[in-house]
Amino acid sequence: MRSKFKRVAASLLSLTLVATLAACGGNDGSSAAHSDNDSSGANSNDLKPITFTYFSEDSSTNWNNMKDEVGKVITEKTGVTLDAEFAVGDPVQKISLIAATGNYPDLIAAKADVGKLVDAGAIIDLTDLIDKHAPNIKKMLGDKLVRTKYSLDDQAIYAIPTWSAVDEVKIKADGGFELQHRVVKEAGYPEIRTVKDFEKAIQDYIAKHPTDENGNKNIGLSLNADDWHMYQVTNLGFKTTGGPDDGEYYIDQKTHQATYHFRRPEEKEFFRWLNHMNAIGLLDPESFVQKTDQFKAKVASGRVLGLAAPEWEYGDGENALKAAGKFDQTYGHYPVTMSKEYKDTSFWSAGFDGGYGISISSTCKDPVRAIKFLDFLASEEGQILNNWGIEGKHYTIENGKRTLIPEVQERAINDAAAFQKESGLGLYWNLMVHYGDGIKDSTGNYFTRNYPELLTANYNEAEKETLKAYKAEHWKDLFPKEDEFQPRAYGAAYTMSLPNDDPAVILAAKMKDITWKRIPEAVMSKPEDFDKIWDAYMAELEKAGVKEMEEAYTKHIKNRVALWSTQ
């Protein structure tokens, strides 16, 4: 178990910092909540320039040191600039290094690795800071604050949740399996519901068009397994067999028993299908060796006919196609599973799960200024600024309706990367507690730009043609609806942060090493060797203690359910 002394020391340090720095600023008024008016969180603050160091496990390819248009306004409103560093390579190693060396940035976004920082006494309990100095965060979260607590045994708040949107009604489909519009058009817009449907559409297209216009070989399905992106490949096992995204586990919804999801027999059949795709030449042979930049470059070339990845994974490549006007080589989203007995779970909501967010370190130069900075971002003003930009520059309000300026909208769609780096629109979402899609602000406008009318306006002609052929207004219409799934009492399991010395953590590292070796081996093997390799993989997991890991994780799932039931 982690050191009780470290946990207590971190909490005492938090209280000391709050007490000594409270004079730097007071309560800033009422806070944002749907139609309520809110305070910006900066009105009575000290706005003298201050720079906070910041590390995030997430990458941010368009980060511009807050010199973008939105970033400049944030600095103007708060006095804060960020000296930011984003993970390159394995983010877990970086967090481990931060925890070990004691060289803590002021703000840290450690995702599920926050436990390493708790064990090291590197971050402080934010409970009192939120209560005294973050009215927007406090009111927005309301009774959901219980879901930000670390654990049943340690009910401190070590991270302000920024990944899980508050009260979200998800509107945009940005996952599933993807096919280029030209592929389904040539096939006559067939039903794309199972892996066999997906395979046939690709196979038929390649039979007619083995190369592109430059004589380069078209690629059926390409995967990105570079470093941590391997999770996007292995997650396909549960996604195609009816499981929600609970990280490396399949959770029984009644008993809350956790199973290392690869041990489910139905998932073996998915990886057998990938093996089959490789055997018939439809899987990119470089899938398990290419780097992320190479993967994105292939997408940008227009040669990759099919994908099985979230939009953020391949979006840079697709944006390059849009910028080049190659809209028929961009992608539509399809609810592909192994067979029709399974449902795609893209819209199986985890609810608000607290989870990933921003921590304030025990060495932060000014915790009160830091929490007020985060509170400004959570305010209605801050959320509108991030999502919509600056009135008159990025959007206008006519007859009470907020609308992006046409030139801005065009660039946001077809020149997305360059435009975001210049404007900052959408760049700060994972620094802020925020409302989700489908939620309106105090003016009756949506907080985010993912709402039905704007999604329709943003579709290119090839996309509109495909949707029309499938008798759908939006890609979401092709997927099982949220109300077809029961609520998950534990949220999303992968957002749990566990003590570094917990058996579930120690054993998970062993299982990952085994899995990341065996899955590529099985997929790329001769079909006649697949069962032998898979059986050896399963035996290796058992020998390494997979059942002990499952029992340890099950206990944590049940503890989270118990904690959340107190709200």
C-alpha positions in Angstrom: 0.0 0.0 0.0 1.2 3.5 -0.6 2.7 5.5 2.3 0.1 6.9 4.6 2.7 9.5 5.6 3.0 10.8 2.0 -0.8 11.1 1.7 -1.1 13.0 5.0 1.9 15.2 4.2 0.4 16.2 0.9 -2.9 17.0 2.5 -1.3 19.1 5.2 0.8 20.9 2.6 -2.4 21.7 0.7 -4.1 23.2 3.8 -1.0 25.2 4.6 -0.7 26.6 1.1 -4.4 27.5 1.1 -4.2 29.2 4.4 -1.1 31.3 3.6 -2.1 32.2 0.1 -5.8 32.8 0.6 -5.3 36.6 0.9 -4.2 36.6 -2.8 -7.8 36.5 -3.9 -11.4 36.0 -2.7 -14.5 34.3 -3.9 -15.4 35.6 -7.3 -19.1 35.5 -7.3 -21.6 33.1 -8.8 -20.6 30.3 -11.2 -21.7 28.9 -14.5 -24.4 26.3 -14.7 -26.3 26.0 -17.9 -28.4 29.2 -18.0 -27.0 30.8 -14.9 -24.8 33.9 -15.1 -21.3 33.3 -13.9 -18.2 35.1 -12.8 -15.1 35.0 -15.0 -13.1 34.0 -11.9 -10.7 36.9 -12.6 -12.6 40.0 -11.5 -11.0 40.4 -8.1 -7.8 38.4 -8.8 -4.3 39.6 -8.9 -3.7 39.8 -12.6 0.1 40.4 -12.5 1.8 38.2 -15.1 2.7 34.7 -13.8 4.0 31.7 -15.7 3.1 28.2 -14.6 5.0 25.2 -15.8 2.7 22.5 -17.1 3.1 18.9 -18.2 0.5 16.8 -20.0 0.4 13.2 -20.9 -1.6 14.2 -24.0 0.1 15.5 -27.0 -0.8 18.9 -28.4 0.6 19.3 -31.9 -0.9 22.7 -32.4 0.3 24.2 -29.2 1.6 27.8 -29.8 2.8 28.8 -26.4 -0.5 30.7 -25.8 0.4 33.1 -28.6 -2.7 32.1 -30.5 -5.7 34.4 -30.5 -7.6 32.6 -27.8 -4.5 32.1 -25.6 -3.8 35.8 -25.6 -7.2 36.6 -24.3 -6.9 33.9 -21.6 -3.6 35.5 -20.5 -5.3 39.0 -20.6 -8.1 37.7 -18.4 -6.0 35.8 -15.9 -2.4 37.1 -16.1 -1.4 33.4 -16.6 0.8 31.9 -19.3 1.8 28.3 -19.4 5.3 27.0 -20.0 4.0 23.7 -21.3 5.5 20.4 -22.1 3.6 17.5 -23.7 4.4 13.9 -23.7 6.7 12.5 -26.4 6.8 8.7 -26.5 5.6 6.8 -23.4 3.9 9.3 -21.1 4.0 6.9 -18.2 7.8 6.9 -18.1 7.7 10.7 -17.9 5.3 10.8 -15.0 7.4 8.2 -13.2 10.5 10.3 -13.8 8.7 13.4 -12.5 7.6 11.5 -9.4 11.0 10.1 -8.8 13.1 13.2 -9.2 10.9 15.6 -7.3 11.1 18.1 -10.2 7.4 18.9 -10.3 5.7 21.2 -12.8 3.2 23.6 -11.2 0.3 21.9 -13.1 0.3 18.2 -14.2 -2.2 16.3 -16.3 -1.2 12.7 -15.4 -4.4 10.9 -16.5 -4.6 7.4 -14.9 -1.0 7.8 -13.6 -2.0 10.4 -11.0 -1.5 7.6 -8.4 2.3 7.8 -8.9 2.2 11.5 -8.0 0.0 10.8 -5.0 2.4 8.2 -3.7 5.3 10.6 -4.1 3.5 13.5 -2.3 3.8 15.4 -5.5 0.3 16.8 -5.7 -2.1 18.5 -3.2 -5.6 17.9 -2.1 -7.7 20.4 -4.0 -10.9 20.1 -1.9 -10.4 23.4 0.0 -9.1 25.3 -3.0 -12.1 24.4 -5.0 -14.5 25.3 -2.2 -12.9 28.7 -1.5 -11.6 29.9 -4.9 -13.3 28.0 -7.7 -17.0 28.9 -7.8 -17.5 28.0 -11.4 -15.9 24.5 -11.0 -17.8 24.0 -7.7 -21.2 24.8 -9.1 -20.8 23.1 -12.4 -19.8 19.8 -10.7 -22.3 20.1 -7.9 -23.1 16.6 -6.5 -20.7 15.1 -9.1 -17.8 16.3 -6.9 -17.9 12.9 -5.2 -16.8 11.3 -8.5 -13.6 13.4 -8.4 -12.5 11.8 -5.1 -9.4 9.6 -5.3 -10.7 6.5 -3.7 -13.0 5.0 -1.0 -10.1 5.0 1.4 -8.6 8.4 0.4 -11.4 10.9 -0.5 -9.1 13.8 -1.4 -9.5 15.5 -4.8 -6.1 15.2 -6.5 -7.2 16.2 -10.0 -9.8 18.6 -11.4 -11.6 16.5 -14.1 -11.2 17.9 -17.5 -11.6 14.9 -19.8 -15.2 13.9 -18.9 -17.7 16.5 -20.1 -20.4 17.5 -17.7 -24.0 16.6 -18.7 -22.9 15.6 -22.2 -25.4 14.4 -24.8 -23.0 13.0 -27.4 -24.0 14.0 -30.9 -21.0 13.4 -33.1 -19.8 10.0 -34.1 -16.0 10.1 -34.2 -15.2 6.4 -33.9 -16.3 3.0 -35.2 -14.7 1.7 -38.4 -14.0 4.1 -41.3 -14.2 3.8 -45.0 -13.4 6.3 -47.7 -16.5 7.7 -49.4 -15.3 6.6 -52.8 -15.1 3.0 -51.6 -18.7 2.8 -50.4 -19.9 4.7 -53.4 -18.3 2.4 -55.9 -19.8 -0.6 -54.0 -23.3 0.9 -54.3 -23.5 2.0 -50.6 -23.9 -1.5 -49.1 -24.7 -2.1 -45.5 -21.4 -1.8 -43.5 -22.3 -3.6 -40.3 -19.9 -6.5 -39.7 -16.2 -7.0 -40.3 -17.1 -9.1 -43.3 -19.1 -6.2 -44.8 -16.1 -3.9 -44.2 -13.7 -6.4 -45.7 -15.7 -7.0 -48.8 -16.0 -3.3 -49.6 -12.3 -2.9 -49.4 -11.5 -6.1 -51.3 -13.9 -5.2 -54.1 -12.4 -1.7 -54.5 -8.8 -2.9 -54.5 -9.6 -5.5 -57.1 -10.6 -2.7 -59.4 -8.1 -0.1 -58.2 -5.0 -1.8 -56.9 -3.0 1.5 -57.1 -3.7 5.2 -56.9 -3.4 7.7 -59.7 0.4 7.8 -59.2 0.9 4.1 -59.3 1.3 3.7 -55.6 -0.3 0.6 -54.0 -3.6 1.3 -52.2 -3.8 0.0 -48.7 -6.9 -1.8 -47.4 -6.7 -1.3 -43.6 -3.9 0.4 -41.8 -3.4 0.3 -38.0 -1.3 2.6 -35.8 0.4 0.5 -33.0 3.2 3.0 -32.3 4.0 2.9 -28.6 0.9 3.7 -26.5 -1.2 3.9 -29.7 -1.1 0.1 -29.5 -4.1 0.5 -27.2 -6.2 1.7 -30.1 -5.5 -1.6 -31.8 -6.0 -3.9 -28.9 -9.2 -2.0 -27.9 -10.8 -3.2 -31.1 -11.1 -6.6 -29.4 -13.9 -5.4 -27.1 -15.3 -2.8 -29.4 -16.2 -5.4 -32.0 -17.6 -7.8 -29.5 -20.1 -5.6 -27.5 -17.9 -4.2 -24.7 -17.8 -0.6 -23.6 -14.4 1.2 -23.3 -13.2 0.1 -19.8 -9.6 0.1 -20.7 -7.9 -3.3 -20.4 -10.9 -4.9 -18.8 -14.3 -6.3 -19.6 -16.6 -5.5 -16.6 -19.7 -7.6 -15.9 -22.4 -5.1 -15.5 -24.3 -7.1 -12.8 -21.5 -8.5 -10.7 -18.8 -5.9 -11.6 -16.3 -8.8 -12.0 -13.3 -7.6 -14.1 -11.8 -9.8 -16.8 -8.7 -9.0 -18.7 -10.6 -8.5 -21.9 -8.3 -10.5 -24.2 -9.2 -13.7 -22.3 -12.8 -13.5 -23.7 -13.1 -16.2 -26.4 -15.1 -13.9 -28.7 -12.1 -11.5 -28.8 -9.9 -14.2 -30.1 -12.1 -14.4 -33.2 -11.5 -10.7 -33.8 -7.8 -11.0 -33.8 -8.2 -14.1 -36.0 -10.0 -11.9 -38.4 -7.1 -9.4 -38.4 -4.8 -12.4 -39.1 -7.1 -13.3 -42.0 -6.9 -9.7 -43.3 -3.1 -9.9 -43.2 -3.1 -13.3 -45.0 -5.2 -12.0 -47.9 -3.1 -8.8 -48.2 -5.7 -6.3 -47.0 -3.9 -5.4 -43.8 -1.0 -2.9 -44.0 2.0 -5.1 -43.3 3.7 -2.1 -41.6 0.8 -1.7 -39.1 2.9 -2.9 -36.1 6.2 -1.3 -37.0 5.2 2.1 -38.4 5.5 5.3 -36.4 2.6 7.7 -35.9 3.9 10.2 -38.4 4.2 7.5 -41.0 0.6 6.4 -40.3 -0.7 9.9 -40.7 1.3 10.4 -43.9 -0.3 7.3 -45.4 -3.8 8.6 -44.5 -2.8 12.0 -46.0 -1.7 10.3 -49.2 -5.3 9.1 -49.8 -4.1 5.4 -50.2 -5.6 4.1 -47.0 -9.1 2.9 -47.8 -10.2 1.7 -44.4 -9.4 2.6 -40.7 -10.5 1.4 -37.3 -9.5 4.3 -35.1 -10.9 7.3 -33.3 -11.0 10.5 -35.4 -8.3 12.1 -33.2 -5.9 9.3 -34.2 -6.0 10.0 -37.9 -7.5 13.5 -38.1 -4.3 15.2 -39.1 -4.0 13.0 -42.2 -7.6 13.5 -43.1 -7.3 17.3 -42.6 -4.6 17.2 -45.2 -6.9 15.5 -47.6 -9.6 18.1 -47.0 -7.1 20.9 -47.5 -6.2 19.3 -50.9 -9.8 19.1 -51.9 -9.7 15.3 -51.9 -13.1 14.9 -50.1 -14.0 11.5 -51.6 -10.9 10.1 -49.9 -12.0 11.3 -46.5 -14.0 8.9 -44.2 -17.4 8.0 -43.0 -18.1 6.2 -39.7 -19.7 2.7 -39.5 -20.8 0.6 -36.5 -18.8 -2.5 -37.3 -18.8 -5.5 -35.1 -17.8 -9.2 -35.5 -21.4 -10.2 -36.3 -24.9 -8.7 -35.9 -25.3 -10.3 -32.5 -23.1 -7.5 -31.1 -23.8 -3.8 -30.8 -21.2 -1.1 -31.4 -20.8 0.7 -28.1 -19.6 4.1 -29.3 -22.6 5.8 -27.6 -22.6 3.7 -24.4 -22.2 6.6 -22.0 -20.0 6.3 -19.0 -21.7 9.3 -17.5 -19.6 11.8 -15.7 -16.7 9.8 -14.3 -14.4 12.4 -12.8 -11.3 10.6 -14.0 -8.5 12.3 -15.9 -7.8 15.9 -15.2 -5.4 18.6 -13.9 -3.4 18.4 -10.6 -1.6 21.2 -8.8 1.8 20.2 -7.5 3.0 20.4 -4.0 5.7 22.8 -5.2 3.4 25.1 -7.2 4.5 28.7 -6.9 0.9 30.0 -6.3 -1.9 27.4 -5.8 -4.6 30.0 -5.5 -3.7 31.7 -8.8 -3.5 28.3 -10.3 -7.0 27.2 -9.2 -8.4 30.6 -10.2 -6.8 30.2 -13.7 -8.5 26.8 -14.0 -11.8 28.3 -12.7 -11.7 31.0 -15.4 -11.4 28.3 -18.0 -14.4 26.6 -16.5 -16.5 29.7 -16.5 -19.1 30.4 -19.2 -16.8 33.0 -20.6 -13.9 30.6 -20.7 -15.8 27.8 -22.3 -17.3 30.1 -25.0 -13.8 31.5 -25.7 -12.3 28.0 -26.1 -15.1 26.6 -28.3 -16.1 29.7 -30.3 -13.3 32.2 -30.1 -13.6 35.9 -30.0 -16.8 37.8 -30.9 -16.3 39.7 -34.1 -13.2 37.9 -35.0 -14.4 34.3 -35.1 -18.1 34.5 -34.5 -21.1 36.9 -34.6 -24.4 37.0 -32.8 -27.4 37.7 -34.9 -30.9 37.5 -33.5 -29.5 35.9 -30.5 -27.8 33.1 -32.4 -24.1 32.6 -32.2 -22.6 31.7 -35.6 -19.1 31.2 -36.8 -18.0 33.7 -39.5 -18.1 31.8 -42.8 -14.4 32.2 -43.5 -13.6 31.0 -40.0 -15.9 28.0 -40.4 -14.3 27.1 -43.8 -10.8 27.2 -42.3 -11.8 25.3 -39.2 -13.0 22.4 -41.4 -10.6 22.4 -44.3 -7.4 23.9 -42.8 -7.9 22.6 -39.3 -4.4 22.2 -38.0 -3.0 25.5 -39.2 -6.2 27.4 -38.1 -6.2 25.9 -34.6 -2.6 26.8 -34.1 -3.3 30.4 -35.2 -6.7 30.9 -33.5 -6.6 28.5 -30.5 -10.2 27.4 -31.0 -10.7 24.1 -29.2 -7.1 24.0 -28.1 -7.7 24.3 -24.4 -10.5 21.8 -23.8 -8.4 19.4 -21.7 -7.3 22.1 -19.4 -10.9 23.0 -18.4 -13.9 21.6 -16.6 -16.5 21.9 -19.3 -20.0 21.1 -20.4 -20.4 18.6 -23.1 -22.2 18.5 -26.5 -25.9 19.4 -26.5 -25.8 21.7 -23.5 -26.8 25.4 -23.8 -25.3 28.4 -22.1 -27.1 31.4 -20.5 -27.8 32.9 -23.9 -29.6 29.8 -25.2 -26.7 28.9 -27.5 -24.7 25.6 -27.4 -21.5 25.6 -25.5 -19.8 23.4 -28.1 -19.8 23.5 -31.9 -20.9 19.9 -32.0 -24.6 20.3 -32.5 -26.8 19.0 -35.3 -27.2 22.1 -37.4 -23.5 22.9 -37.4 -22.5 19.3 -38.0 -24.6 19.3 -41.1 -23.2 22.6 -42.3 -19.6 21.3 -41.8 -20.1 18.1 -44.0 -18.4 18.2 -47.3 -20.3 17.2 -50.5 -18.9 13.7 -50.5 -19.9 13.2 -46.9 -23.4 14.5 -47.6 -23.8 12.2 -50.6 -22.8 9.2 -48.5 -25.1 10.1 -45.6 -28.0 10.6 -48.0 -27.4 7.2 -49.6 -27.6 5.6 -46.1 -30.8 7.7 -45.3 -29.0 9.3 -42.4 -28.7 12.9 -41.4 -25.7 12.3 -39.2 -23.2 9.4 -38.7 -24.7 8.9 -35.2 -27.9 7.8 -36.9 -26.1 4.6 -38.1 -25.1 3.6 -34.5 -27.0 2.1 -31.6 -28.4 4.8 -29.4 -27.3 5.7 -25.9 -30.6 4.6 -24.4 -30.0 1.1 -25.7 -27.4 0.6 -23.0 -27.7 0.5 -19.2 -25.8 3.1 -17.2 -22.3 2.0 -15.9 -22.3 2.3 -12.1 -18.6 2.8 -12.1 -18.2 5.2 -15.1 -15.3 4.3 -17.3 -13.0 1.8 -15.5 -9.9 3.1 -17.2 -10.1 6.5 -15.4 -9.4 4.9 -12.1 -6.0 5.7 -10.7 -4.5 3.1 -8.4 -1.6 3.1 -5.9 1.7 2.3 -7.6 2.3 -0.7 -5.5 -1.2 -2.2 -6.0 -1.2 -5.8 -7.4 -3.4 -4.7 -10.2 -0.8 -2.1 -11.3 2.2 -4.3 -10.9 0.7 -7.2 -12.7 -0.8 -5.0 -15.4 2.7 -4.0 -16.5 3.5 -7.7 -17.0 0.3 -8.4 -18.9 0.9 -5.4 -21.2 4.4 -6.6 -22.1 3.0 -10.1 -22.9 0.1 -8.7 -24.8 2.0 -6.2 -26.9 4.3 -9.0 -28.0 1.8 -11.7 -28.6 -1.0 -9.7 -30.4 1.3 -8.6 -33.3 2.8 -12.1 -33.4 -0.6 -13.7 -33.7 -2.0 -11.2 -36.2 1.0 -11.4 -38.5 1.5 -15.2 -38.3 0.4 -17.8 -40.9 -3.3 -18.6 -40.3 -2.4 -22.3 -39.5 -0.2 -21.0 -36.6 -2.7 -18.6 -35.1 -4.3 -21.0 -32.6 -1.0 -22.3 -31.3 0.3 -18.8 -30.7 -3.0 -17.7 -29.1 -3.0 -20.7 -26.8 0.6 -19.9 -25.8 -0.5 -16.3 -25.1 -3.3 -17.3 -22.8 -1.1 -19.8 -20.9 1.6 -17.1 -20.5 -1.0 -14.7 -19.0 -2.1 -17.3 -16.5 1.4 -18.0 -15.5 2.1 -14.3 -15.0 -0.9 -13.9 -12.6 -3.7 -12.6 -14.7 -6.4 -14.0 -12.4 -4.8 -12.3 -9.3 -4.8 -9.1 -11.3 -8.5 -9.5 -12.2 -9.5 -10.0 -8.6 -7.5 -7.0 -7.4 -9.1 -4.8 -10.1 -12.6 -6.1 -9.3 -12.1 -4.9 -5.7 -11.3 -1.4 -7.0 -14.4 -1.4 -9.3 -16.6 -2.4 -6.4 -15.0 0.2 -4.2 -15.7 2.9 -6.7 -19.3 1.9 -7.0 -19.6 2.1 -3.2 -18.0 5.6 -3.2 -20.2 6.9 -5.9 -23.3 5.6 -4.2 -22.8 8.1 -1.5 -23.6 11.1 -3.8 
